[in-house]
Amino acid sequence: MLARLFGLIVAFMPMAFPATRLDVKCGENGVFSCHHSDPTIFTRCLEGQLYEFYCPDGLHFNTQTQTCDWPEAADCTYNMGGDNMAQQAARPSGNGDDDVVDDSMGGGDDWMGENAMQKSTDLPWWRPAGVDPKSWEDVDGIWESPIEVKGFVPGQPPRKSPGGEGGEDKPKSKPSKPTKPAQPPPASSSGSSGVVSASAEKIWRPDLASASKPDGPCGDHNCQLPACYCAGSTIPNGMSPKETPQMVMLTFDDEVSAAYYGYFQRLFRPGRYNPNGCPVRGGLFVSGDGTDYDLVYPLYAMGVEIASHTMTHRFPHTWWATASYDEFYAEIEGMKRALSENSGVPYDAIHGFRVPFLQLGSDNMYKAIYDSKLVYDTSMFTGSVWEGGEPVWPFTLDFVPQEQYCQHGPCPKDQYPGLWEIPVQRWYGVDGHSCAMADGCTSTGDADEMLEFLRTNFKRYYNTNRAPFGIFVHARWFHTEHHINALDAFIDELMSLNDVYIVTPKQVIEWMKKPTPLSEAQYFRPWSCEGSIQDQHRR
C-alpha cells in the first residue's frame, strides 16, 4: 500500500528526490505541506508516519499547486481544502519519541513569513509573463533542473550563487585563451564565422531574407526530400514499418565534467555494435558552464556527436523566452567557438542545438540557429498528454509548425528552409503521466522498474511507425545507480535486435535526407564504420 502511495506522490512531484521517514507520528490529511523552516522540503503523512520529500535544486514547494516551483512563485500560505492542515510541518512538539506534528503556523523565524508577501501564480513554472498566451499550451511534466551560471552572459554580469562560488568542487580544466563573444553575421553573410576546419562538413545557407519560402500548407507538391519534409507521423518514402530501421538517439545535456565522464565511457564502451557491425553512438549537448574541455575531444574521437547547449545555460529559464536575436546568437555561436577553440572539435562538426529548459525563444532563437549554419534543432516539444498516438518524425522548418507540433512556445512564426527539427516527444511514466524527457518522469524504485519504463516507451515507436526514439537525459540522472544500470541493460537489449540502430542525431538527419530500407542499412555510408566522426571528416 505504501509503495502505491509513493507512486502517486512522485507522479505529482517531477524529479523529487527520495523521501526520508521521520520518527514523528501524524494524522493523514491527503495533502503535501511545507516544511516549517526549509522551503525546499515538503511533507506528507503516510500510514501515521511523517515523511519528508525534497525539491530539485533551485525549486521551492508550492502548496497551491502541490508541486515544486520557482522560488518567486512558491506559496506556502495557501490553505489546501480550507483548513489549517495544509501547513502541516515537520516540527515535533518536543515531547520525546511520541511527538506528533504541530499544525500551528507560528514561529518567528519561519521562511513562510517572507514568502507570504509573494503573489502566487496560476501559470506553470515554465511559462513566463509577458508572452502571448495564444502561443502556449499547458504541458505536463516539462522539467529540467536549473543550474547556477558562472560563465559568460551576453551584456550582463553572471549570476553568482549565494556565498560566492561555493558548491561542490569541480575538476579544473587547463587554462585556455578566452573566447571572443560571437557577433551576429552581416546580412549578406553566407559563410560561417569562427574557427573552421577545412576537412569538416561546411553548411551553405542563403541569408534568411533572400531564402525561398514555399507557400501554402506543406505537402508532396511543395516539399520533397532531401531538402524538405513535412511534420507528421508518416514514414518517409512510403516505407512500411518493417522496412524501416528503428533509430535510437541517446543524448545528454549540460556540462562535460569528470563527474559524468565515466558514465559516457560505460555506455559507449568498445564492443557495442549496431547490426552493421559499427559502434553505437550518441550525442552530447554541451553547455559552457562547468565543462572541462579537455574531456570533450576524447568523447568526440569515440564517435560521440558534440552539439551546442549554449555558453551559459543561464538562469532563470524565462530569460530564454524573450532573449534577443543577438543574445541567442552569442549563446549558440559562442558555444560552437568555445568547443572548437578549447577542445579541438572541428567547428563545422558541430551541427545541432538544444535550448536550455526546452524554453523556445520564438523567431529570435530560430533565426540565430539558422544563421549559425546548424543542421538541426532539437528543442520543440510535442506529443499527446496521455499515452497513445503515433510519434512524430523529424521535419524541416520550411513551413511554420502547427500548434500540435510545437506545444511549448513561444513558437517560431517565420519559415526556415532546410533547417531540421528533431522533436522532443513526451515520455510516459509508470503511472501514465507524461514528461518531456526521460529523467523528468515519475521516479522508479529499482533497476527492473526503470528497465520496464524504457521498454514501454520504446515499444510505442518500435511497434508503430518507427519514428526515431530519443532517450534525452541529463548525466546527473545517473547519480541514482539503478538508472545507469537499467539504461546499460536496455542498450544490451537493443543490440540484440537486428533492426535497431543506436545513432547520433546528425546520423538520423542523414537518413531522413536519404531514407534507406532496413535491407540496405548496413551499406548506408553515414552509418558506416569510419572509426570515429573525426575520421569521417578527414576523408
C-alpha positions as CSV (number, residue, x, y, z in Angstrom):
1,M,0.0,0.0,0.0
2,L,2.8,2.4,1.0
3,A,4.6,1.7,-2.3
4,R,1.5,2.6,-4.2
5,L,1.2,5.9,-2.3
6,F,4.8,6.8,-3.1
7,G,4.0,6.1,-6.8
8,L,1.2,8.7,-6.6
9,I,3.4,11.2,-4.8
10,V,6.2,11.2,-7.4
11,A,3.6,11.5,-10.1
12,F,2.9,15.0,-8.9
13,M,6.5,15.8,-8.0
14,P,8.7,15.6,-11.1
15,M,12.2,14.5,-10.2
16,A,11.6,14.8,-6.4
17,F,14.4,13.1,-4.6
18,P,13.8,10.0,-2.4
19,A,11.8,10.5,0.8
20,T,13.0,10.3,4.4
21,R,10.8,8.8,7.0
22,L,10.8,10.8,10.3
23,D,10.2,9.4,13.7
24,V,7.1,11.5,14.0
25,K,3.5,10.3,14.3
26,C,0.9,12.3,12.4
27,G,-2.7,12.2,11.2
28,E,-3.3,11.8,7.5
29,N,-4.9,14.7,5.6
30,G,-4.2,13.8,2.0
31,V,-2.0,16.8,1.0
32,F,1.6,17.7,0.8
33,S,2.7,20.5,3.2
34,C,5.6,22.9,3.5
35,H,8.4,22.2,5.9
36,H,8.3,24.7,8.8
37,S,11.7,26.2,8.0
38,D,13.2,24.9,4.8
39,P,11.3,25.9,1.6
40,T,13.0,23.1,-0.4
41,I,11.4,20.4,1.7
42,F,7.7,19.3,1.8
43,T,6.0,16.6,3.9
44,R,3.1,14.2,3.9
45,C,1.7,11.8,6.4
46,L,1.5,8.2,5.2
47,E,0.1,5.5,7.4
48,G,0.5,7.5,10.5
49,Q,4.2,8.4,9.9
50,L,5.6,11.7,8.6
51,Y,7.8,11.7,5.5
52,E,10.0,14.4,4.1
53,F,10.4,14.9,0.4
54,Y,12.9,17.2,-1.4
55,C,12.5,19.5,-4.3
56,P,15.1,19.5,-7.1
57,D,17.9,22.1,-6.7
58,G,16.7,25.7,-7.0
59,L,13.0,25.0,-6.5
60,H,10.7,25.6,-3.6
61,F,7.5,23.8,-2.6
62,N,4.1,25.4,-3.5
63,T,1.1,24.3,-1.5
64,Q,-1.3,25.8,-4.0
65,T,-0.1,23.7,-7.0
66,Q,1.2,20.8,-4.8
67,T,4.4,20.9,-6.8
68,C,7.9,22.2,-6.6
69,D,8.1,25.7,-8.2
70,W,10.4,28.6,-8.8
71,P,11.1,30.5,-5.5
72,E,9.3,33.6,-6.7
73,A,6.1,31.6,-7.5
74,A,6.2,29.3,-4.5
75,D,3.5,30.0,-1.9
76,C,3.2,28.2,1.4
77,T,0.3,30.3,2.7
78,Y,-2.3,28.7,0.6
79,N,-4.9,26.7,2.6
80,M,-5.5,23.3,0.9
81,G,-9.1,22.3,1.5
82,G,-9.8,25.4,3.5
83,D,-8.3,24.1,6.8
84,N,-5.1,24.6,8.6
85,M,-3.8,21.1,7.8
86,A,-2.2,22.4,4.7
87,Q,0.5,23.9,6.8
88,Q,1.4,20.6,8.4
89,A,5.1,20.9,9.1
90,A,7.8,18.5,10.2
91,R,8.0,20.3,13.6
92,P,7.9,18.0,16.7
93,S,6.2,19.3,19.8
94,G,9.2,18.5,21.9
95,N,7.6,15.6,23.9
96,G,10.1,12.8,23.1
97,D,9.6,9.8,20.9
98,D,5.8,10.1,20.9
99,D,6.0,13.5,19.3
100,V,3.2,14.4,16.9
101,V,3.1,17.1,14.2
102,D,2.3,20.6,15.3
103,D,-0.1,22.1,12.8
104,S,0.3,25.7,14.0
105,M,1.8,28.3,11.7
106,G,3.7,30.0,14.5
107,G,7.5,30.5,14.6
108,G,9.1,33.9,14.2
109,D,11.9,32.5,12.0
110,D,9.7,30.6,9.6
111,W,10.6,31.2,6.0
112,M,6.9,31.3,5.1
113,G,6.6,34.8,6.6
114,E,8.7,36.2,3.8
115,N,7.0,34.1,1.1
116,A,3.6,35.2,2.3
117,M,4.3,38.6,0.7
118,Q,4.7,37.0,-2.7
119,K,1.8,36.6,-5.0
120,S,1.1,33.1,-6.2
121,T,0.7,32.5,-9.9
122,D,-1.8,30.5,-11.9
123,L,0.9,29.9,-14.6
124,P,3.1,26.8,-14.7
125,W,6.6,27.5,-13.5
126,W,8.0,27.3,-17.1
127,R,5.6,29.9,-18.5
128,P,7.0,33.4,-18.3
129,A,4.8,36.5,-18.1
130,G,4.6,38.9,-21.0
131,V,4.3,36.3,-23.7
132,D,1.2,35.9,-25.8
133,P,-0.7,33.1,-24.1
134,K,-2.2,32.1,-27.5
135,S,1.2,30.7,-28.5
136,W,1.2,28.4,-25.4
137,E,-0.4,25.2,-24.3
138,D,-0.2,23.7,-20.9
139,V,2.3,20.9,-20.9
140,D,2.5,18.3,-18.1
141,G,5.9,17.2,-16.9
142,I,8.3,19.7,-18.5
143,W,11.2,20.0,-16.1
144,E,14.9,20.5,-16.3
145,S,17.0,21.1,-13.2
146,P,18.2,24.7,-13.1
147,I,21.9,25.2,-12.8
148,E,23.8,28.2,-11.5
149,V,25.5,30.2,-14.2
150,K,29.1,31.4,-13.6
151,G,30.1,31.8,-17.2
152,F,29.7,34.3,-19.9
153,V,26.4,36.2,-20.2
154,P,26.0,38.5,-23.2
155,G,25.5,42.0,-22.0
156,Q,25.1,41.2,-18.3
157,P,27.4,40.1,-15.4
158,P,27.0,36.4,-14.5
159,R,24.6,35.5,-11.7
160,K,26.5,34.2,-8.7
161,S,25.3,31.7,-6.2
162,P,24.9,32.8,-2.6
163,G,28.1,32.8,-0.7
164,G,30.4,33.2,-3.6
165,E,31.5,30.3,-5.8
166,G,30.6,27.7,-3.2
167,G,29.1,24.4,-4.2
168,E,30.9,21.1,-4.8
169,D,34.4,21.1,-6.1
170,K,34.7,20.8,-9.8
171,P,37.8,19.5,-11.6
172,K,39.7,22.3,-13.1
173,S,40.5,22.3,-16.8
174,K,43.7,23.7,-18.1
175,P,43.7,27.5,-18.8
176,S,42.7,28.3,-22.4
177,K,42.7,31.5,-24.3
178,P,39.4,33.4,-23.8
179,T,36.7,33.0,-26.5
180,K,35.6,36.3,-28.0
181,P,31.9,37.0,-27.8
182,A,30.3,35.9,-31.0
183,Q,28.8,38.6,-33.2
184,P,25.8,38.2,-35.5
185,P,26.8,37.8,-39.1
186,P,26.2,40.7,-41.6
187,A,23.0,40.4,-43.6
188,S,24.9,39.3,-46.7
189,S,26.9,36.6,-45.0
190,S,26.7,33.1,-46.4
191,G,29.6,31.5,-44.7
192,S,30.3,30.5,-41.1
193,S,32.3,32.5,-38.7
194,G,34.8,31.3,-36.1
195,V,37.4,28.6,-36.5
196,V,36.7,26.4,-39.5
197,S,38.3,23.1,-40.2
198,A,38.9,22.6,-43.9
199,S,38.2,18.9,-43.5
200,A,34.9,19.4,-41.7
201,E,31.5,19.5,-43.4
202,K,30.6,23.1,-44.3
203,I,27.0,24.1,-44.5
204,W,26.0,26.7,-47.0
205,R,22.8,28.5,-46.4
206,P,21.4,31.7,-48.0
207,D,20.5,34.7,-45.9
208,L,17.0,34.2,-44.5
209,A,15.8,37.4,-46.1
210,S,16.6,36.0,-49.6
211,A,15.8,32.4,-48.9
212,S,13.0,30.8,-51.0
213,K,10.0,30.1,-48.7
214,P,7.2,27.9,-50.0
215,D,3.6,28.9,-49.9
216,G,0.5,27.1,-48.7
217,P,0.3,24.1,-46.4
218,C,3.1,21.6,-46.5
219,G,2.6,18.7,-48.9
220,D,4.3,16.5,-51.5
221,H,3.8,19.2,-54.2
222,N,6.0,21.8,-52.4
223,C,8.2,19.8,-50.0
224,Q,10.4,16.9,-51.1
225,L,13.4,15.1,-49.7
226,P,16.3,15.6,-49.2
227,A,15.8,19.3,-48.6
228,C,12.3,19.4,-47.1
229,Y,10.0,17.1,-45.1
230,C,6.5,17.9,-43.6
231,A,5.8,17.4,-40.0
232,G,3.8,14.3,-39.1
233,S,3.8,10.6,-38.3
234,T,4.3,9.4,-41.9
235,I,7.3,7.2,-42.6
236,P,9.5,8.8,-45.4
237,N,9.2,7.4,-48.9
238,G,6.1,5.4,-48.0
239,M,8.1,2.7,-46.3
240,S,6.4,0.1,-44.2
241,P,7.4,-0.1,-40.5
242,K,9.1,-3.5,-41.1
243,E,11.2,-1.9,-43.9
244,T,12.2,0.9,-41.6
245,P,15.3,0.7,-39.3
246,Q,14.4,1.8,-35.8
247,M,16.8,4.6,-34.9
248,V,17.5,5.3,-31.3
249,M,19.2,8.5,-30.1
250,L,20.9,8.6,-26.7
251,T,21.9,12.2,-25.8
252,F,23.0,14.0,-22.6
253,D,22.5,17.7,-21.8
254,D,24.7,20.2,-19.9
255,E,28.4,20.2,-18.9
256,V,31.0,17.6,-19.6
257,S,33.0,17.0,-16.4
258,A,34.9,14.3,-14.6
259,A,31.7,13.6,-12.5
260,Y,30.0,12.3,-15.6
261,Y,32.8,11.2,-17.9
262,G,32.7,7.6,-16.6
263,Y,29.0,7.3,-17.4
264,F,29.7,8.2,-21.0
265,Q,32.6,5.8,-21.2
266,R,30.5,3.0,-19.8
267,L,27.6,3.5,-22.2
268,F,29.7,3.9,-25.3
269,R,32.3,1.3,-24.4
270,P,34.1,-0.8,-27.0
271,G,32.3,-3.9,-28.1
272,R,28.9,-2.4,-28.5
273,Y,27.8,-2.6,-32.2
274,N,24.9,-1.9,-34.4
275,P,23.6,-4.6,-36.8
276,N,26.0,-3.3,-39.5
277,G,29.0,-4.0,-37.2
278,C,29.7,-0.4,-36.4
279,P,29.9,1.1,-32.9
280,V,26.8,2.5,-31.3
281,R,27.0,6.3,-30.9
282,G,25.3,9.1,-29.0
283,G,25.4,12.8,-28.6
284,L,26.3,15.5,-26.0
285,F,24.6,18.9,-25.9
286,V,27.3,20.8,-24.1
287,S,26.9,24.0,-22.1
288,G,30.0,26.1,-21.3
289,D,29.4,26.4,-17.5
290,G,31.2,23.6,-15.7
291,T,32.6,21.9,-18.8
292,D,36.1,20.5,-18.7
293,Y,37.1,21.0,-22.3
294,D,39.9,18.5,-22.1
295,L,37.3,15.7,-21.7
296,V,35.3,16.7,-24.8
297,Y,37.6,15.7,-27.6
298,P,38.2,12.1,-26.3
299,L,34.4,11.5,-26.5
300,Y,34.2,13.1,-29.9
301,A,37.0,10.8,-31.1
302,M,35.0,7.8,-29.9
303,G,32.2,8.9,-32.3
304,V,30.0,10.8,-29.9
305,E,28.4,13.8,-31.6
306,I,29.1,17.2,-29.9
307,A,26.4,19.9,-30.1
308,S,25.7,23.3,-28.6
309,H,23.6,23.8,-25.5
310,T,24.6,27.5,-25.1
311,M,27.5,29.1,-23.4
312,T,25.8,29.9,-20.1
313,H,22.7,27.8,-19.6
314,R,21.7,31.0,-17.9
315,F,19.1,31.3,-15.2
316,P,16.1,31.9,-14.9
317,H,14.5,29.8,-17.5
318,T,12.1,32.6,-18.5
319,W,15.0,34.6,-19.9
320,W,15.2,32.4,-22.9
321,A,11.6,33.1,-23.9
322,T,12.3,36.8,-24.6
323,A,16.0,36.8,-25.3
324,S,17.0,39.0,-28.3
325,Y,18.4,37.6,-31.5
326,D,21.9,39.0,-30.6
327,E,21.8,37.2,-27.3
328,F,20.8,33.9,-28.8
329,Y,23.4,34.2,-31.5
330,A,26.1,34.9,-28.9
331,E,25.0,31.9,-26.9
332,I,24.8,29.4,-29.8
333,E,27.7,30.6,-31.9
334,G,29.8,31.3,-28.8
335,M,29.5,27.7,-27.7
336,K,30.4,26.4,-31.1
337,R,33.5,28.6,-31.0
338,A,34.4,27.6,-27.4
339,L,34.1,23.9,-28.2
340,S,36.3,24.3,-31.3
341,E,39.0,26.5,-29.7
342,N,39.1,24.9,-26.3
343,S,38.5,21.2,-27.0
344,G,39.7,20.8,-30.6
345,V,36.4,19.6,-32.0
346,P,36.2,20.9,-35.6
347,Y,34.0,24.0,-35.8
348,D,31.9,22.6,-38.7
349,A,31.5,19.3,-37.0
350,I,29.0,20.9,-34.6
351,H,25.6,20.5,-36.2
352,G,22.9,20.7,-33.6
353,F,21.4,22.7,-30.8
354,R,19.1,22.3,-27.9
355,V,17.9,25.3,-25.8
356,P,18.1,25.1,-22.0
357,F,14.9,24.1,-20.2
358,L,13.4,23.4,-23.6
359,Q,12.4,27.0,-23.4
360,L,11.9,28.2,-27.0
361,G,12.6,31.8,-27.9
362,S,10.4,32.2,-31.0
363,D,12.0,33.7,-34.1
364,N,14.9,35.2,-32.3
365,M,16.1,31.8,-31.4
366,Y,15.4,30.1,-34.7
367,K,16.9,32.9,-36.8
368,A,20.1,32.6,-34.7
369,I,20.2,28.8,-35.2
370,Y,19.7,29.4,-39.0
371,D,22.4,32.0,-39.2
372,S,24.8,29.8,-37.2
373,K,24.6,27.3,-40.1
374,L,23.4,24.5,-37.8
375,V,21.8,21.5,-39.4
376,Y,19.1,20.8,-36.8
377,D,17.5,22.0,-33.6
378,T,16.0,19.6,-31.1
379,S,14.1,21.8,-28.6
380,M,10.5,21.7,-29.9
381,F,8.1,19.7,-27.7
382,T,5.3,17.6,-29.0
383,G,3.1,14.5,-28.2
384,S,-0.2,13.7,-26.6
385,V,-0.6,14.4,-22.9
386,W,-1.8,10.8,-22.3
387,E,-0.2,7.7,-23.8
388,G,-1.4,7.0,-27.3
389,G,-0.9,8.1,-30.8
390,E,2.0,7.7,-33.2
391,P,5.2,9.5,-32.7
392,V,6.3,12.4,-34.9
393,W,9.2,12.1,-37.4
394,P,11.8,14.8,-37.8
395,F,10.8,17.6,-40.1
396,T,12.1,20.8,-41.7
397,L,11.0,24.3,-40.8
398,D,10.3,25.3,-44.4
399,F,6.8,25.8,-43.1
400,V,5.6,27.3,-39.8
401,P,4.9,24.3,-37.5
402,Q,1.4,23.8,-36.4
403,E,0.5,24.0,-32.7
404,Q,0.3,20.2,-32.3
405,Y,4.0,20.0,-33.2
406,C,5.1,23.0,-31.1
407,Q,3.3,22.7,-27.8
408,H,5.7,24.6,-25.6
409,G,6.3,28.1,-27.0
410,P,6.8,30.8,-27.9
411,C,7.0,29.0,-31.2
412,P,8.5,30.4,-34.5
413,K,6.3,32.3,-36.8
414,D,8.7,32.5,-39.7
415,Q,9.9,29.8,-42.1
416,Y,13.5,28.5,-42.0
417,P,14.1,26.5,-45.2
418,G,16.3,23.5,-44.8
419,L,16.6,23.7,-41.0
420,W,15.7,20.4,-39.5
421,E,13.7,19.9,-36.2
422,I,14.2,16.7,-34.2
423,P,11.2,17.0,-31.9
424,V,11.4,16.3,-28.2
425,Q,8.5,13.9,-27.6
426,R,6.6,13.0,-24.5
427,W,7.6,10.1,-22.4
428,Y,5.1,8.3,-20.2
429,G,5.9,7.3,-16.6
430,V,5.0,4.1,-14.9
431,D,1.8,5.9,-13.7
432,G,0.9,7.0,-17.2
433,H,1.7,10.7,-16.6
434,S,3.8,12.4,-19.2
435,C,7.0,14.3,-19.2
436,A,9.3,15.9,-21.7
437,M,12.5,13.9,-21.1
438,A,13.1,10.5,-19.7
439,D,14.6,11.9,-16.5
440,G,11.6,14.0,-15.8
441,C,9.1,11.3,-15.4
442,T,7.8,9.5,-12.3
443,S,10.6,8.1,-10.3
444,T,11.2,4.4,-10.5
445,G,12.0,2.2,-7.5
446,D,14.7,-0.1,-8.8
447,A,16.5,-1.1,-12.0
448,D,13.8,-3.6,-13.0
449,E,11.1,-0.9,-12.9
450,M,13.4,1.5,-14.8
451,L,14.1,-1.1,-17.4
452,E,10.4,-1.7,-17.9
453,F,9.9,2.1,-18.2
454,L,12.4,2.2,-21.0
455,R,11.0,-0.8,-22.8
456,T,7.4,0.5,-22.7
457,N,8.3,3.9,-24.2
458,F,10.5,2.2,-26.8
459,K,7.7,-0.1,-27.9
460,R,5.5,2.9,-28.7
461,Y,7.8,3.7,-31.5
462,Y,9.0,0.2,-32.5
463,N,5.5,-1.3,-32.7
464,T,4.0,1.7,-34.7
465,N,5.7,4.0,-37.2
466,R,9.3,3.6,-36.0
467,A,10.0,7.3,-35.8
468,P,13.4,7.9,-34.2
469,F,13.3,7.2,-30.5
470,G,15.1,9.8,-28.4
471,I,16.5,9.0,-24.9
472,F,17.3,12.5,-23.9
473,V,18.6,12.8,-20.3
474,H,20.9,14.8,-18.1
475,A,24.0,12.9,-16.9
476,R,23.3,13.8,-13.3
477,W,20.3,11.4,-13.6
478,F,22.9,8.6,-13.3
479,H,23.8,9.6,-9.8
480,T,21.0,7.2,-8.9
481,E,22.7,3.9,-9.5
482,H,19.7,1.9,-10.8
483,H,19.2,4.5,-13.6
484,I,22.6,3.8,-15.2
485,N,22.3,0.1,-14.6
486,A,18.9,0.0,-16.3
487,L,20.0,2.0,-19.3
488,D,23.1,-0.1,-19.6
489,A,21.0,-3.2,-19.7
490,F,18.5,-1.6,-22.1
491,I,21.3,-0.9,-24.6
492,D,22.2,-4.5,-24.5
493,E,18.6,-5.5,-25.3
494,L,18.5,-3.1,-28.2
495,M,21.7,-4.5,-29.6
496,S,20.1,-7.9,-29.7
497,L,17.5,-6.6,-32.3
498,N,18.7,-6.7,-35.9
499,D,16.5,-3.8,-36.9
500,V,17.6,-1.3,-34.3
501,Y,20.5,1.2,-34.8
502,I,21.8,3.4,-32.0
503,V,22.9,6.5,-33.8
504,T,23.6,10.3,-33.4
505,P,21.0,13.0,-34.1
506,K,23.1,14.0,-37.1
507,Q,23.0,10.4,-38.4
508,V,19.2,10.5,-38.1
509,I,19.1,13.6,-40.3
510,E,21.3,11.9,-42.9
511,W,18.9,9.0,-43.0
512,M,16.0,11.5,-43.4
513,K,17.7,13.1,-46.4
514,K,18.1,9.7,-48.0
515,P,15.7,7.1,-46.5
516,T,17.3,3.7,-46.7
517,P,15.4,0.5,-46.1
518,L,16.5,-1.9,-43.4
519,S,17.7,-4.4,-46.0
520,E,20.3,-1.8,-47.2
521,A,21.1,-0.1,-43.9
522,Q,24.3,-2.0,-43.5
523,Y,25.6,-0.2,-46.6
524,F,24.3,3.3,-45.7
525,R,27.5,5.4,-45.7
526,P,26.6,7.9,-43.0
527,W,26.3,5.0,-40.6
528,S,29.5,3.3,-41.7
529,C,32.4,2.2,-39.6
530,E,34.8,5.0,-40.3
531,G,36.1,4.5,-36.8
532,S,35.0,7.9,-35.4
533,I,33.4,11.1,-36.5
534,Q,36.9,12.6,-36.6
535,D,38.0,10.1,-39.2
536,Q,34.9,10.8,-41.3
537,H,35.9,14.5,-41.5
538,R,39.4,13.5,-42.7
539,R,38.1,11.6,-45.7
